Amino acid sequence: MNMVRYFLTGSLVVLLSVGTWGCNQAVDPPTASSSPQATTVATASQPATSASESIKFKQENGTEAFVLKPMPDGAKLVNAANQELARFNVDGQQKIKIKNAADQVLGYVVPQGNYWKLENADQSQELYVMRRQADGDYKLETGKNQPVYRIKARDYGFEIETPQKQSLYKVKVKEGKISLRNANDQTVLSTKSDLAPIAIAPFGFDQLSQEQRAALAYALNRAGGQ
């Protein structure tokens, strides 16, 4: 099941972050080729203006899709009725515990240098690893080093591709707006809040669960994508 549609069909509202939420914005150029400029635009970040600010995502028609709500020890994922769907608790080592609404531990996001590991509930298995590469690109692999997604830096932001280079989604940054667009260039999510552009990309990772995607997005944004 396409997880972006899952988020939107459920009309979720989500709030991302206790950490860094800022980033520089860029104007959308006419080309989609990768360049040194793309790397600079896509990865630059600034400190958050306020740790308590909401990061609101909207659908193409302008209605709210979801929000990540900041908490003293992390953040939580809520729906339109403010019902908790997942909770993200951050410890002293910046490890993020993922829990569902029933307070059951689902897994962890463990940041280590230029990569983020998604682990299972007892941390006995690495499920996915997202790596930032020297050229500003990212890649998502399974815990067994099998490629899942390529996230390529572009002039406009990022492009999410399959390992076979099939385009799936684009992250576009233009005039203060960050949007996630599908292969038909239709907006599925957008925000005008301060957000590291790479932090919206996990919502296009259809192979991940709802909680994993939101937790990874939260972790990437806290780190400013770096």
C-alpha positions as CSV (number, residue, x, y, z in Angstrom):
1,M,0.0,0.0,0.0
2,N,1.4,3.4,-1.0
3,M,2.2,5.0,2.4
4,V,1.9,8.6,1.1
5,R,-1.7,7.8,0.2
6,Y,-2.1,6.2,3.6
7,F,-1.1,9.4,5.3
8,L,-3.3,11.6,3.1
9,T,-6.3,9.3,3.1
10,G,-6.2,9.3,6.9
11,S,-6.0,13.1,6.8
12,L,-3.2,13.0,9.3
13,V,-1.8,16.1,10.9
14,V,1.9,15.9,12.1
15,L,4.4,18.0,13.9
16,L,8.2,17.4,13.4
17,S,10.8,18.2,16.0
18,V,12.5,19.0,19.1
19,G,15.8,19.7,17.4
20,T,16.8,21.7,14.3
21,W,14.0,22.6,11.9
22,G,15.7,25.3,9.8
23,C,17.1,25.3,6.3
24,N,17.8,27.7,3.5
25,Q,15.2,27.9,0.7
26,A,16.0,27.9,-3.0
27,V,14.3,29.1,-6.2
28,D,13.2,26.3,-8.5
29,P,15.4,26.4,-11.7
30,P,14.2,25.0,-15.0
31,T,16.5,22.0,-15.1
32,A,16.5,18.8,-13.1
33,S,20.2,17.9,-13.5
34,S,22.5,17.3,-10.5
35,S,25.1,19.9,-9.8
36,P,27.3,21.3,-7.1
37,Q,24.7,24.0,-6.6
38,A,22.1,21.4,-6.0
39,T,24.1,19.9,-3.2
40,T,24.5,23.3,-1.5
41,V,20.8,24.1,-1.8
42,A,19.5,20.8,-0.6
43,T,21.7,20.3,2.4
44,A,22.1,23.8,3.8
45,S,20.4,24.4,7.2
46,Q,20.0,27.0,9.9
47,P,19.0,26.8,13.6
48,A,15.3,26.6,14.3
49,T,13.6,29.8,15.1
50,S,11.6,28.0,17.8
51,A,11.8,24.5,19.2
52,S,8.0,24.6,19.8
53,E,6.9,25.6,16.3
54,S,4.6,23.3,14.4
55,I,5.6,21.8,11.1
56,K,2.4,21.6,9.1
57,F,2.1,19.6,5.9
58,K,-0.6,20.3,3.4
59,Q,-2.2,18.3,0.5
60,E,-2.3,19.6,-3.0
61,N,-5.8,21.2,-2.4
62,G,-4.4,23.2,0.5
63,T,-6.0,21.2,3.3
64,E,-3.8,20.0,6.2
65,A,-2.4,16.5,5.7
66,F,-0.5,16.0,8.9
67,V,1.7,17.5,11.6
68,L,4.5,16.3,14.0
69,K,3.9,17.6,17.4
70,P,6.9,18.4,19.6
71,M,7.1,17.0,23.1
72,P,9.6,17.6,26.0
73,D,11.4,14.4,25.2
74,G,10.8,14.1,21.5
75,A,7.7,14.3,19.3
76,K,4.5,12.6,18.6
77,L,2.5,11.8,15.5
78,V,-1.2,12.7,15.7
79,N,-4.1,12.6,13.3
80,A,-6.6,15.3,12.4
81,A,-8.5,14.6,15.6
82,N,-5.3,15.0,17.7
83,Q,-5.3,11.3,18.4
84,E,-1.8,9.9,19.0
85,L,-0.6,7.4,16.3
86,A,3.1,7.2,17.3
87,R,5.6,8.7,19.7
88,F,9.3,9.4,19.3
89,N,11.4,9.6,22.5
90,V,15.0,10.9,22.2
91,D,17.6,9.8,24.8
92,G,21.0,11.3,25.7
93,Q,22.7,9.6,22.8
94,Q,20.2,11.1,20.4
95,K,18.7,7.6,19.7
96,I,15.0,7.8,18.9
97,K,12.6,5.2,20.3
98,I,9.6,4.6,18.1
99,K,6.3,3.7,19.9
100,N,2.7,3.2,18.8
101,A,-0.4,4.7,20.4
102,A,-0.5,1.7,22.8
103,D,3.0,2.6,24.1
104,Q,4.5,-0.5,22.4
105,V,8.1,-0.1,21.2
106,L,8.2,-0.6,17.4
107,G,11.8,0.2,16.8
108,Y,14.6,2.8,16.9
109,V,16.3,5.3,14.7
110,V,20.0,5.4,15.6
111,P,22.1,8.3,14.2
112,Q,25.7,7.6,13.6
113,G,27.8,10.2,11.8
114,N,26.5,10.5,8.3
115,Y,24.0,7.7,8.4
116,W,20.8,6.7,10.3
117,K,19.9,3.2,11.2
118,L,16.4,1.9,11.5
119,E,16.4,-1.0,14.0
120,N,13.8,-3.4,15.3
121,A,12.1,-3.3,18.7
122,D,14.9,-5.1,20.6
123,Q,17.7,-3.6,18.5
124,S,18.8,-7.0,17.5
125,Q,18.5,-6.3,13.7
126,E,19.2,-3.4,11.4
127,L,16.2,-3.0,9.1
128,Y,17.3,-0.1,7.0
129,V,20.2,2.4,6.8
130,M,20.0,5.8,5.2
131,R,23.4,7.2,4.3
132,R,24.5,10.7,3.3
133,Q,27.2,10.6,0.7
134,A,30.1,13.0,0.1
135,D,28.4,14.5,-3.0
136,G,25.2,15.4,-1.1
137,D,23.2,12.5,-2.4
138,Y,21.6,10.0,0.0
139,K,20.8,6.3,-0.3
140,L,18.5,3.9,1.6
141,E,19.6,0.3,1.9
142,T,18.4,-2.7,3.9
143,G,20.4,-3.9,6.8
144,K,22.0,-6.4,4.5
145,N,23.2,-3.6,2.2
146,Q,20.6,-4.2,-0.5
147,P,19.7,-0.9,-2.3
148,V,16.2,0.4,-1.8
149,Y,16.1,4.0,-2.9
150,R,18.5,6.5,-4.4
151,I,18.0,10.1,-3.3
152,K,19.8,12.3,-5.7
153,A,20.6,16.0,-5.1
154,R,19.1,18.2,-7.8
155,D,19.0,21.9,-8.6
156,Y,15.5,22.0,-7.3
157,G,16.0,19.8,-4.2
158,F,16.1,16.0,-4.4
159,E,14.8,13.2,-6.6
160,I,13.9,9.8,-5.2
161,E,14.7,6.9,-7.5
162,T,14.7,3.1,-7.5
163,P,18.1,1.4,-7.7
164,Q,17.3,1.1,-11.5
165,K,17.1,4.9,-11.7
166,Q,13.3,5.0,-12.1
167,S,12.0,8.3,-10.8
168,L,9.4,7.9,-8.0
169,Y,9.2,11.3,-6.2
170,K,10.8,14.7,-6.3
171,V,11.4,17.1,-3.4
172,K,11.2,20.6,-4.7
173,V,12.2,23.8,-2.9
174,K,10.8,27.0,-4.3
175,E,9.9,30.4,-3.0
176,G,9.8,29.3,0.7
177,K,7.8,26.1,0.0
178,I,9.0,22.5,0.2
179,S,6.9,20.0,-1.7
180,L,7.0,16.2,-2.3
181,R,5.8,15.4,-5.8
182,N,5.0,12.1,-7.4
183,A,6.2,10.8,-10.8
184,N,3.5,12.9,-12.5
185,D,4.8,16.0,-10.8
186,Q,1.7,16.3,-8.7
187,T,2.1,17.6,-5.2
188,V,1.3,15.0,-2.5
189,L,2.7,17.0,0.5
190,S,4.0,20.5,1.0
191,T,5.1,22.8,3.8
192,K,6.1,26.4,4.2
193,S,7.6,25.8,7.7
194,D,11.3,25.8,8.4
195,L,12.4,22.2,7.4
196,A,15.5,20.6,6.1
197,P,14.3,19.6,2.5
198,I,15.6,16.0,2.9
199,A,13.3,15.5,5.9
200,I,10.2,15.4,3.7
201,A,11.8,12.6,1.5
202,P,11.0,9.7,3.8
203,F,7.3,10.3,3.2
204,G,8.0,9.0,-0.3
205,F,9.7,5.8,1.0
206,D,6.8,3.5,0.3
207,Q,8.5,0.4,1.6
208,L,8.7,1.7,5.1
209,S,5.9,1.7,7.7
210,Q,4.1,4.9,8.7
211,E,5.9,5.0,12.0
212,Q,9.3,4.4,10.4
213,R,8.9,7.1,7.8
214,A,7.8,9.7,10.3
215,A,10.6,8.8,12.7
216,L,13.2,8.9,10.0
217,A,11.9,12.3,8.8
218,Y,12.1,13.5,12.4
219,A,15.6,12.3,12.8
220,L,16.8,13.8,9.6
221,N,15.4,17.1,10.4
222,R,16.9,17.2,13.9
223,A,20.2,16.7,12.2
224,G,19.6,19.2,9.5
225,G,20.1,16.4,7.0
226,Q,23.8,16.0,7.9
